[in-house]
Amino acid sequence: MPVRQGDRVTMLGHDRPLDREFDGGTQTVRVPAAARAKGRYAWVFKIDWTR
């Protein structure tokens, strides 16, 4: 299932939704410095799909 604009993207260890940009078929997720600091070796993203 593709990620759409209404879906929510979060990162394990960071309790707030992440900001995203859409440009055609490309999505860019903006990971804030506080979230980057928590994931030193790997990042895990969760996508809550809307119907």
C-alpha distance matrix in Angstrom:
0.0 3.8 6.6 9.1 12.8 13.2 11.2 13.7 14.0 17.0 18.9 20.7 24.3 23.8 23.8 22.7 19.4 19.2 19.9 17.5 18.1 16.1 17.9 16.4 13.3 14.5 14.0 17.0 17.4 21.0 22.3 25.8 28.8 29.1 25.6 26.3 29.6 28.1 25.9 28.6 27.2 23.4 20.8 18.0 15.2 13.5 10.6 11.2 8.5 10.5 10.4
3.8 0.0 3.8 6.3 10.0 11.3 9.8 12.4 12.6 15.9 17.9 20.3 23.8 22.8 22.9 21.3 17.8 17.1 17.1 14.4 14.6 12.4 14.1 12.7 9.7 10.8 10.4 13.7 14.5 18.2 20.0 23.4 26.5 27.2 24.0 24.5 28.0 27.0 24.9 27.5 26.3 22.6 19.8 17.5 14.5 13.3 10.2 11.3 8.8 10.7 11.2
6.6 3.8 0.0 3.8 7.0 8.4 6.5 9.0 9.1 12.7 15.0 17.8 21.0 19.6 19.6 17.8 14.2 13.4 13.4 10.9 11.6 10.1 12.6 12.3 9.8 9.9 8.3 11.2 11.4 14.9 16.8 20.0 23.4 24.0 20.8 21.7 25.2 24.2 22.5 25.3 24.6 21.0 17.8 15.6 12.2 11.0 7.6 9.0 7.1 9.1 10.8
9.1 6.3 3.8 0.0 3.8 5.6 5.5 8.8 10.2 14.0 16.8 19.9 22.8 20.9 20.4 18.0 14.2 13.7 12.9 10.4 10.6 8.8 11.6 11.2 9.8 10.5 8.9 11.9 12.3 15.5 17.8 20.7 24.3 24.9 22.2 23.3 26.9 26.1 24.7 27.7 27.4 23.9 20.5 18.5 14.8 13.4 9.8 10.0 7.7 8.1 9.7
12.8 10.0 7.0 3.8 0.0 3.8 5.5 8.2 9.9 13.6 16.7 20.1 22.4 20.0 19.3 16.4 12.6 12.0 10.6 8.4 8.6 7.5 10.8 11.4 11.1 11.2 9.1 11.3 11.5 14.0 16.6 19.0 22.8 23.4 21.1 22.6 26.0 25.5 24.7 27.7 27.9 24.6 21.1 19.4 15.6 14.4 11.1 11.1 9.6 9.3 11.4
13.2 11.3 8.4 5.6 3.8 0.0 3.8 6.6 9.7 13.1 16.6 19.6 21.9 19.5 18.1 15.3 11.8 12.4 11.7 10.6 11.7 11.3 14.6 15.1 14.6 14.8 12.5 14.3 13.7 15.9 18.0 20.0 23.8 23.9 21.5 23.5 26.7 25.8 25.2 28.5 28.9 25.5 21.8 19.7 15.9 13.9 10.5 9.2 7.8 6.5 9.0
11.2 9.8 6.5 5.5 5.5 3.8 0.0 3.8 6.6 10.0 13.5 16.2 18.8 16.9 15.7 13.5 10.0 10.7 11.1 10.2 12.1 12.0 15.5 16.1 14.8 14.5 11.8 13.4 12.2 14.7 16.1 18.5 22.1 22.0 19.2 21.2 24.3 23.0 22.3 25.6 25.7 22.3 18.6 16.2 12.4 10.2 6.7 5.7 4.9 5.5 8.9
13.7 12.4 9.0 8.8 8.2 6.6 3.8 0.0 3.8 6.6 10.3 13.0 15.3 13.2 11.9 9.8 6.4 7.8 9.2 9.5 12.4 13.4 17.1 18.3 17.0 15.9 12.6 13.2 11.0 12.8 13.6 15.7 19.1 18.6 15.9 18.2 21.1 19.7 19.2 22.7 23.2 19.9 16.2 13.9 10.2 8.1 5.7 5.1 6.8 8.2 11.9
14.0 12.6 9.1 10.2 9.9 9.7 6.6 3.8 0.0 3.8 7.0 10.1 12.7 10.7 10.6 8.8 5.6 5.8 8.1 8.4 11.7 13.1 16.7 18.2 16.6 14.8 11.3 11.1 8.3 10.3 10.5 13.0 16.3 15.9 12.9 14.8 17.8 16.4 15.7 19.1 19.4 16.2 12.4 10.4 6.7 5.6 4.6 6.4 8.8 11.2 14.8
17.0 15.9 12.7 14.0 13.6 13.1 10.0 6.6 3.8 0.0 3.8 6.7 8.9 7.1 7.2 6.4 4.8 5.7 9.2 10.7 14.3 16.3 19.7 21.6 20.0 17.8 14.2 13.2 9.8 10.6 9.5 11.5 14.2 13.2 10.0 12.4 15.0 13.2 12.8 16.4 17.1 14.1 10.4 8.5 5.7 5.2 6.7 8.3 11.6 14.1 17.7
18.9 17.9 15.0 16.8 16.7 16.6 13.5 10.3 7.0 3.8 0.0 3.8 6.2 5.4 7.4 7.9 7.6 7.5 11.1 12.5 16.1 18.2 21.4 23.4 21.5 19.0 15.5 14.0 10.4 10.8 8.5 10.5 12.4 11.2 7.6 9.6 11.9 9.8 9.1 12.8 13.5 10.6 7.0 5.7 4.5 6.1 8.9 11.3 14.6 17.4 20.9
20.7 20.3 17.8 19.9 20.1 19.6 16.2 13.0 10.1 6.7 3.8 0.0 3.8 5.6 7.6 9.8 10.5 11.1 14.8 16.4 19.9 21.9 25.0 26.9 24.8 22.3 19.0 17.5 14.0 14.3 11.6 13.0 14.1 12.2 8.8 10.7 12.0 8.9 8.3 11.9 12.5 9.9 7.1 5.5 6.3 7.4 10.9 12.9 16.4 19.4 22.8
24.3 23.8 21.0 22.8 22.4 21.9 18.8 15.3 12.7 8.9 6.2 3.8 0.0 3.8 6.4 9.3 11.3 12.1 15.8 18.0 21.6 24.1 27.3 29.4 27.7 25.0 21.5 19.6 15.9 15.2 12.0 12.3 12.7 10.0 7.3 9.8 10.0 6.6 7.6 11.1 12.7 11.1 9.0 8.7 9.8 10.9 14.3 15.9 19.5 22.2 25.7
23.8 22.8 19.6 20.9 20.0 19.5 16.9 13.2 10.7 7.1 5.4 5.6 3.8 0.0 3.8 5.8 8.1 9.0 12.5 15.2 18.9 21.6 24.9 27.3 26.0 23.2 19.6 17.5 13.7 12.6 9.7 9.5 10.7 8.1 5.6 9.1 10.0 7.7 9.2 12.8 14.8 13.1 10.3 10.1 9.8 10.8 13.5 14.9 18.4 20.7 24.4
23.8 22.9 19.6 20.4 19.3 18.1 15.7 11.9 10.6 7.2 7.4 7.6 6.4 3.8 0.0 3.8 6.9 9.3 12.7 15.7 19.4 22.1 25.6 27.9 26.7 24.3 20.6 18.9 15.2 14.3 12.1 11.8 13.5 10.7 9.0 12.7 13.5 11.3 12.9 16.5 18.4 16.5 13.5 12.5 11.5 11.2 13.2 13.6 17.2 19.0 22.7
22.7 21.3 17.8 18.0 16.4 15.3 13.5 9.8 8.8 6.4 7.9 9.8 9.3 5.8 3.8 0.0 3.8 6.4 9.4 12.6 16.3 19.1 22.6 25.1 24.3 21.9 18.2 16.5 12.9 11.9 10.5 10.2 12.8 10.8 9.3 12.9 14.5 13.1 14.5 18.0 20.0 17.8 14.5 13.6 11.7 11.4 12.5 12.8 16.0 17.4 21.2
19.4 17.8 14.2 14.2 12.6 11.8 10.0 6.4 5.6 4.8 7.6 10.5 11.3 8.1 6.9 3.8 0.0 3.8 6.7 9.3 13.0 15.5 19.2 21.4 20.6 18.5 14.8 13.5 10.2 10.1 9.7 10.5 13.8 12.8 10.7 13.7 16.1 15.0 15.5 19.1 20.5 17.9 14.2 13.0 10.2 9.7 9.8 10.2 13.0 14.4 18.1
19.2 17.1 13.4 13.7 12.0 12.4 10.7 7.8 5.8 5.7 7.5 11.1 12.1 9.0 9.3 6.4 3.8 0.0 3.8 6.4 10.2 13.0 16.5 19.0 18.3 15.8 12.0 10.2 6.7 6.3 6.5 7.9 11.6 11.6 9.4 11.6 14.6 14.2 14.3 17.5 18.9 16.4 12.8 12.3 9.6 10.3 10.4 11.9 14.2 15.8 19.5
19.9 17.1 13.4 12.9 10.6 11.7 11.1 9.2 8.1 9.2 11.1 14.8 15.8 12.5 12.7 9.4 6.7 3.8 0.0 3.8 7.1 10.4 13.7 16.6 16.6 14.0 10.4 8.5 6.1 5.4 7.5 8.8 12.6 13.5 12.0 13.6 16.8 17.1 17.2 20.0 21.4 19.0 15.5 15.4 12.5 13.2 12.5 13.9 15.4 16.5 19.9
17.5 14.4 10.9 10.4 8.4 10.6 10.2 9.5 8.4 10.7 12.5 16.4 18.0 15.2 15.7 12.6 9.3 6.4 3.8 0.0 3.8 6.8 10.1 12.9 12.8 10.3 6.8 5.5 4.5 5.8 9.0 11.3 14.9 16.3 14.4 15.4 18.9 19.2 18.6 21.2 22.0 19.4 16.0 15.7 12.6 13.4 12.0 13.8 14.4 15.6 18.7
18.1 14.6 11.6 10.6 8.6 11.7 12.1 12.4 11.7 14.3 16.1 19.9 21.6 18.9 19.4 16.3 13.0 10.2 7.1 3.8 0.0 3.8 6.6 9.8 10.6 8.2 5.7 5.2 6.7 8.1 11.7 14.0 17.4 19.3 17.6 18.1 21.7 22.4 21.6 23.9 24.5 22.0 18.8 18.7 15.7 16.5 14.7 16.4 16.3 17.2 19.7
16.1 12.4 10.1 8.8 7.5 11.3 12.0 13.4 13.1 16.3 18.2 21.9 24.1 21.6 22.1 19.1 15.5 13.0 10.4 6.8 3.8 0.0 3.8 6.2 7.1 5.8 4.6 6.5 9.0 11.3 14.9 17.4 20.8 22.7 20.7 21.1 24.8 25.3 24.1 26.3 26.5 23.7 20.6 20.2 17.0 17.4 15.1 16.7 15.7 16.4 18.3
17.9 14.1 12.6 11.6 10.8 14.6 15.5 17.1 16.7 19.7 21.4 25.0 27.3 24.9 25.6 22.6 19.2 16.5 13.7 10.1 6.6 3.8 0.0 3.8 6.0 5.2 6.4 8.3 11.6 13.8 17.4 19.9 23.0 25.3 23.5 23.3 27.1 27.9 26.4 28.4 28.3 25.7 22.9 22.8 19.9 20.6 18.3 20.1 18.9 19.5 21.0
16.4 12.7 12.3 11.2 11.4 15.1 16.1 18.3 18.2 21.6 23.4 26.9 29.4 27.3 27.9 25.1 21.4 19.0 16.6 12.9 9.8 6.2 3.8 0.0 3.8 5.6 8.1 11.0 14.3 16.9 20.3 23.2 26.3 28.4 26.3 26.2 30.0 30.5 28.8 30.7 30.3 27.5 24.8 24.3 21.3 21.7 19.0 20.6 18.7 19.2 20.0
13.3 9.7 9.8 9.8 11.1 14.6 14.8 17.0 16.6 20.0 21.5 24.8 27.7 26.0 26.7 24.3 20.6 18.3 16.6 12.8 10.6 7.1 6.0 3.8 0.0 3.8 6.7 10.2 13.3 16.5 19.5 22.8 25.8 27.7 25.2 25.0 28.8 29.0 27.0 28.9 28.1 25.1 22.5 21.7 18.9 19.3 16.7 18.5 16.7 17.7 18.5
14.5 10.8 9.9 10.5 11.2 14.8 14.5 15.9 14.8 17.8 19.0 22.3 25.0 23.2 24.3 21.9 18.5 15.8 14.0 10.3 8.2 5.8 5.2 5.6 3.8 0.0 3.8 6.7 10.0 13.1 16.1 19.4 22.3 24.4 21.9 21.5 25.3 25.7 23.7 25.5 24.9 22.0 19.5 19.2 16.6 17.6 15.6 17.9 16.8 18.3 19.9
14.0 10.4 8.3 8.9 9.1 12.5 11.8 12.6 11.3 14.2 15.5 19.0 21.5 19.6 20.6 18.2 14.8 12.0 10.4 6.8 5.7 4.6 6.4 8.1 6.7 3.8 0.0 3.8 6.5 9.8 12.8 16.0 19.1 21.0 18.5 18.4 22.2 22.5 20.8 22.9 22.6 19.7 16.8 16.4 13.5 14.5 12.7 15.1 14.6 16.3 18.4
17.0 13.7 11.2 11.9 11.3 14.3 13.4 13.2 11.1 13.2 14.0 17.5 19.6 17.5 18.9 16.5 13.5 10.2 8.5 5.5 5.2 6.5 8.3 11.0 10.2 6.7 3.8 0.0 3.8 6.5 9.5 12.7 15.6 17.8 15.6 15.2 19.0 19.7 18.2 20.1 20.3 17.7 14.9 15.3 12.8 14.5 13.5 16.3 16.6 18.5 21.1
17.4 14.5 11.4 12.3 11.5 13.7 12.2 11.0 8.3 9.8 10.4 14.0 15.9 13.7 15.2 12.9 10.2 6.7 6.1 4.5 6.7 9.0 11.6 14.3 13.3 10.0 6.5 3.8 0.0 3.8 6.3 9.6 12.8 14.4 12.0 12.2 15.9 16.3 15.1 17.4 17.9 15.3 12.2 12.4 10.0 11.8 11.5 14.3 15.4 17.5 20.6
21.0 18.2 14.9 15.5 14.0 15.9 14.7 12.8 10.3 10.6 10.8 14.3 15.2 12.6 14.3 11.9 10.1 6.3 5.4 5.8 8.1 11.3 13.8 16.9 16.5 13.1 9.8 6.5 3.8 0.0 3.8 6.3 9.5 11.6 10.0 10.1 13.7 14.7 14.1 16.3 17.6 15.6 12.6 13.7 11.8 13.9 14.1 16.6 18.2 20.1 23.4
22.3 20.0 16.8 17.8 16.6 18.0 16.1 13.6 10.5 9.5 8.5 11.6 12.0 9.7 12.1 10.5 9.7 6.5 7.5 9.0 11.7 14.9 17.4 20.3 19.5 16.1 12.8 9.5 6.3 3.8 0.0 3.8 6.6 8.3 6.3 6.4 10.0 10.9 10.6 12.9 14.5 12.8 10.0 11.5 10.4 13.0 14.2 16.9 19.1 21.4 24.9
25.8 23.4 20.0 20.7 19.0 20.0 18.5 15.7 13.0 11.5 10.5 13.0 12.3 9.5 11.8 10.2 10.5 7.9 8.8 11.3 14.0 17.4 19.9 23.2 22.8 19.4 16.0 12.7 9.6 6.3 3.8 0.0 3.8 5.5 5.4 6.3 8.8 10.4 11.3 13.3 15.8 14.8 12.4 14.1 13.4 15.7 17.1 19.3 21.8 23.7 27.3
28.8 26.5 23.4 24.3 22.8 23.8 22.1 19.1 16.3 14.2 12.4 14.1 12.7 10.7 13.5 12.8 13.8 11.6 12.6 14.9 17.4 20.8 23.0 26.3 25.8 22.3 19.1 15.6 12.8 9.5 6.6 3.8 0.0 3.8 5.4 5.0 6.2 8.8 10.2 11.4 14.5 14.4 12.8 15.3 15.4 18.1 20.0 22.4 25.1 27.2 30.8
29.1 27.2 24.0 24.9 23.4 23.9 22.0 18.6 15.9 13.2 11.2 12.2 10.0 8.1 10.7 10.8 12.8 11.6 13.5 16.3 19.3 22.7 25.3 28.4 27.7 24.4 21.0 17.8 14.4 11.6 8.3 5.5 3.8 0.0 3.8 5.5 5.3 6.7 9.3 11.1 14.4 14.4 12.7 14.7 15.0 17.3 19.5 21.5 24.6 26.7 30.4
25.6 24.0 20.8 22.2 21.1 21.5 19.2 15.9 12.9 10.0 7.6 8.8 7.3 5.6 9.0 9.3 10.7 9.4 12.0 14.4 17.6 20.7 23.5 26.3 25.2 21.9 18.5 15.6 12.0 10.0 6.3 5.4 5.4 3.8 0.0 3.8 5.4 5.3 6.8 9.5 12.2 11.3 9.1 10.9 11.2 13.7 16.1 18.3 21.4 23.9 27.5
26.3 24.5 21.7 23.3 22.6 23.5 21.2 18.2 14.8 12.4 9.6 10.7 9.8 9.1 12.7 12.9 13.7 11.6 13.6 15.4 18.1 21.1 23.3 26.2 25.0 21.5 18.4 15.2 12.2 10.1 6.4 6.3 5.0 5.5 3.8 0.0 3.8 5.5 5.5 7.0 9.7 9.5 8.1 11.0 12.0 15.2 17.7 20.5 23.3 26.0 29.5
29.6 28.0 25.2 26.9 26.0 26.7 24.3 21.1 17.8 15.0 11.9 12.0 10.0 10.0 13.5 14.5 16.1 14.6 16.8 18.9 21.7 24.8 27.1 30.0 28.8 25.3 22.2 19.0 15.9 13.7 10.0 8.8 6.2 5.3 5.4 3.8 0.0 3.8 5.6 6.2 9.8 10.7 10.3 13.2 14.8 17.8 20.6 23.1 26.2 28.9 32.5
28.1 27.0 24.2 26.1 25.5 25.8 23.0 19.7 16.4 13.2 9.8 8.9 6.6 7.7 11.3 13.1 15.0 14.2 17.1 19.2 22.4 25.3 27.9 30.5 29.0 25.7 22.5 19.7 16.3 14.7 10.9 10.4 8.8 6.7 5.3 5.5 3.8 0.0 3.8 6.0 9.1 9.4 8.8 11.0 12.9 15.5 18.7 21.1 24.4 27.2 30.7
25.9 24.9 22.5 24.7 24.7 25.2 22.3 19.2 15.7 12.8 9.1 8.3 7.6 9.2 12.9 14.5 15.5 14.3 17.2 18.6 21.6 24.1 26.4 28.8 27.0 23.7 20.8 18.2 15.1 14.1 10.6 11.3 10.2 9.3 6.8 5.5 5.6 3.8 0.0 3.8 5.8 5.6 5.5 8.4 10.9 14.0 17.3 20.2 23.2 26.4 29.7
28.6 27.5 25.3 27.7 27.7 28.5 25.6 22.7 19.1 16.4 12.8 11.9 11.1 12.8 16.5 18.0 19.1 17.5 20.0 21.2 23.9 26.3 28.4 30.7 28.9 25.5 22.9 20.1 17.4 16.3 12.9 13.3 11.4 11.1 9.5 7.0 6.2 6.0 3.8 0.0 3.8 6.1 7.9 11.2 14.1 17.4 20.6 23.7 26.6 29.8 33.1
27.2 26.3 24.6 27.4 27.9 28.9 25.7 23.2 19.4 17.1 13.5 12.5 12.7 14.8 18.4 20.0 20.5 18.9 21.4 22.0 24.5 26.5 28.3 30.3 28.1 24.9 22.6 20.3 17.9 17.6 14.5 15.8 14.5 14.4 12.2 9.7 9.8 9.1 5.8 3.8 0.0 3.8 7.1 10.3 13.6 17.0 20.2 23.5 26.2 29.6 32.7
23.4 22.6 21.0 23.9 24.6 25.5 22.3 19.9 16.2 14.1 10.6 9.9 11.1 13.1 16.5 17.8 17.9 16.4 19.0 19.4 22.0 23.7 25.7 27.5 25.1 22.0 19.7 17.7 15.3 15.6 12.8 14.8 14.4 14.4 11.3 9.5 10.7 9.4 5.6 6.1 3.8 0.0 3.8 6.7 10.0 13.4 16.6 19.9 22.5 26.0 29.0
20.8 19.8 17.8 20.5 21.1 21.8 18.6 16.2 12.4 10.4 7.0 7.1 9.0 10.3 13.5 14.5 14.2 12.8 15.5 16.0 18.8 20.6 22.9 24.8 22.5 19.5 16.8 14.9 12.2 12.6 10.0 12.4 12.8 12.7 9.1 8.1 10.3 8.8 5.5 7.9 7.1 3.8 0.0 3.8 6.5 10.1 13.2 16.5 19.1 22.5 25.6
18.0 17.5 15.6 18.5 19.4 19.7 16.2 13.9 10.4 8.5 5.7 5.5 8.7 10.1 12.5 13.6 13.0 12.3 15.4 15.7 18.7 20.2 22.8 24.3 21.7 19.2 16.4 15.3 12.4 13.7 11.5 14.1 15.3 14.7 10.9 11.0 13.2 11.0 8.4 11.2 10.3 6.7 3.8 0.0 3.8 6.8 10.1 13.3 16.0 19.5 22.5
15.2 14.5 12.2 14.8 15.6 15.9 12.4 10.2 6.7 5.7 4.5 6.3 9.8 9.8 11.5 11.7 10.2 9.6 12.5 12.6 15.7 17.0 19.9 21.3 18.9 16.6 13.5 12.8 10.0 11.8 10.4 13.4 15.4 15.0 11.2 12.0 14.8 12.9 10.9 14.1 13.6 10.0 6.5 3.8 0.0 3.8 6.6 10.0 12.6 16.0 19.1
13.5 13.3 11.0 13.4 14.4 13.9 10.2 8.1 5.6 5.2 6.1 7.4 10.9 10.8 11.2 11.4 9.7 10.3 13.2 13.4 16.5 17.4 20.6 21.7 19.3 17.6 14.5 14.5 11.8 13.9 13.0 15.7 18.1 17.3 13.7 15.2 17.8 15.5 14.0 17.4 17.0 13.4 10.1 6.8 3.8 0.0 3.8 6.5 9.5 12.9 16.0
10.6 10.2 7.6 9.8 11.1 10.5 6.7 5.7 4.6 6.7 8.9 10.9 14.3 13.5 13.2 12.5 9.8 10.4 12.5 12.0 14.7 15.1 18.3 19.0 16.7 15.6 12.7 13.5 11.5 14.1 14.2 17.1 20.0 19.5 16.1 17.7 20.6 18.7 17.3 20.6 20.2 16.6 13.2 10.1 6.6 3.8 0.0 3.8 6.0 9.4 12.5
11.2 11.3 9.0 10.0 11.1 9.2 5.7 5.1 6.4 8.3 11.3 12.9 15.9 14.9 13.6 12.8 10.2 11.9 13.9 13.8 16.4 16.7 20.1 20.6 18.5 17.9 15.1 16.3 14.3 16.6 16.9 19.3 22.4 21.5 18.3 20.5 23.1 21.1 20.2 23.7 23.5 19.9 16.5 13.3 10.0 6.5 3.8 0.0 3.8 6.6 9.9
8.5 8.8 7.1 7.7 9.6 7.8 4.9 6.8 8.8 11.6 14.6 16.4 19.5 18.4 17.2 16.0 13.0 14.2 15.4 14.4 16.3 15.7 18.9 18.7 16.7 16.8 14.6 16.6 15.4 18.2 19.1 21.8 25.1 24.6 21.4 23.3 26.2 24.4 23.2 26.6 26.2 22.5 19.1 16.0 12.6 9.5 6.0 3.8 0.0 3.8 6.5
10.5 10.7 9.1 8.1 9.3 6.5 5.5 8.2 11.2 14.1 17.4 19.4 22.2 20.7 19.0 17.4 14.4 15.8 16.5 15.6 17.2 16.4 19.5 19.2 17.7 18.3 16.3 18.5 17.5 20.1 21.4 23.7 27.2 26.7 23.9 26.0 28.9 27.2 26.4 29.8 29.6 26.0 22.5 19.5 16.0 12.9 9.4 6.6 3.8 0.0 3.8
10.4 11.2 10.8 9.7 11.4 9.0 8.9 11.9 14.8 17.7 20.9 22.8 25.7 24.4 22.7 21.2 18.1 19.5 19.9 18.7 19.7 18.3 21.0 20.0 18.5 19.9 18.4 21.1 20.6 23.4 24.9 27.3 30.8 30.4 27.5 29.5 32.5 30.7 29.7 33.1 32.7 29.0 25.6 22.5 19.1 16.0 12.5 9.9 6.5 3.8 0.0
